[in-house]
Amino acid sequence: MFLKVAYNNSGPCHQTVLLPAAMNLDEQLAESLVRTSMLAPGDAVLVGVSGGPDSVALLHVLREIGPSLGLTLEVAHVEHGIRGHESRGDGEFVRGMAAGLSLPFHLTHLDLSPPAPDAGAGNFEALARERRYRFFTEVARRRGIGKVAVGHNRDDQVETMLMWLLRGCGPEGLTGMPAVRPLEPGPSGAGAAQLIRPLLEVPRAEILAFLESRGLDYREDRTNRDTRYLRNWIRRTLLPEIRERSGRGLDRRLARLGGMLRSDHALLERRVAGAYARVSRGDALDRTGFLALEPELRPRMARFWLKRGLGTLRRLAFAHVDAVLGVIAGSSPHGRVSLPGSWTVVREYDSVRLIPAVEALRPDDYSYVLPLEGDLTVPEAGVRVTSWCSAGRERPDSHFEAAFDLSRLTHDGRPLRLRNFRPGDRFRPLGMSGHKKLKDLFIDRKVPRSRRRTLPLLLAGEEIVWVPGCARGDFATLEPDTRTVWRVRVS
């Protein structure tokens, strides 16, 4: 009988090495750690120990092989406060174990209220995991530790894959847990400690056999028996039925599938990362470049871009990504999608941006009196407006500067004002005899909707005489008899 172990530097893959199942757990682990470079000689390792069988076995195995690899070990325990005195007992058990092994011990207490089992525990589990890994990150950074080891085993991997499958995941969910990943996900993870799972290809039965052979005690969490929780139902009800019907080797086959999917996922993610520069402009997506991608890569690129902006995809469902893809590919030049966490994806012509939802709201209307000479700051538009009088009649060389005949502009005492766009606004462009809807002008000039809401318009009385960056009105133009030129610039 043989055990298949499959790791590489970036996580499990489908290339396997056959090891005798009779090999001791410490011998298996030492061989795979050296072969895969999951640990290097002299590494400092923080071991996350809950008190359960997996983490207890992991700690003792690392303790046994540590001297040969020159490892420095420390122990961390997170007491979630979910099971009252039992949780506190877990902490004391792990503390005593660390003291018995003469290892530094780190403990934190969390106050998390457990959910009702029939209400679903997904969000609660995610919160507990996030807080646990945050504590591991803090300890590792403070102690200068480069590796954080946790005790997930092959059974956990299979359960995770089935759990994500039942929840409606995509191919990425079926990749399961990686053997190695940055402890801090996303770009911030560069240079951070690595989370490693040395037991990920070891069956739970072998771990229990190791504990029994060593006479090692461990703690049992009674909530693991409650099959109202999805993972417990998968472990205690679904998997035994499937194993009975599918024959021996189910776990090994599923684990191998996960490794193959991880390899494929890693390859596609590298392709997406390499193509990102071609489809982005700063933090925004360029629609034309995005639609030039193969259709099969577009959902991955959308998720890659969203993860860069949000930091995580944990709260996004397929429906959110599909809605974003629909806005990008749609025929309308404008669109938006609301995302969890108060974010909004906004498309404006060929630019697709991710912005806080509050920025997507229509701002309050504004109106300012513009002096004939001086500066005026318009915070709503993020611009400064400068106006002055001159005798020179040269034409402006920028669409963000305009020149008017001062006497014709103010001959009837009409005030000069700056305000933002209002529904129904009309404008008479230079050279036209009639008025045009300002909305139509914005569409013709492809002015993004977000800019339309804040763009300052120059009015003489109630007449819009200039739309900075777009068009000058047919009003108070410079003539041969013009004596004083009034100029205005927006920057």
Secondary structure, DSSP 8 states (H G I E B T S, - for coil): -EEEE--BTTB--S--EEEETTS-HHHHHHHHHHHHTSS-TT-EEEEE--SSHHHHHHHHHHHHHHHHHT-EEEEEEEE--SSTHHHHHHHHHHHHHHHHTT--EEEEE-------GGG--HHHHHHHHHHHHHHHHHHHHHHT--EEE----HHHHHHHHHHHHHTT--TTGGG---SEEESS-SGGGTTS-EEE-TTTTS-HHHHHHHHHHHT------GGGG-TTSHHHHIIIIIHHHHHHHH-TTHHHHHHHHHHHHHHHHHHHHHHHHHHHHHHEETTEEEHHHHHTS-TTTHHHHHHHHHHHHHS--TT--HHHHHHHHHHHHSSSSEEEEEETTTEEEEEETTEEEEEEHHHHS-----EEE--SSEEEEETTTTEEEEEEEES-----SSTTEEEEEHHHHSTT---EEEE---TT-EE-BTT-SS-EEHHHHHHHTT--HHHHTT--EEEETTEEEEETTTEEBSSS---TT---EEEEEE-
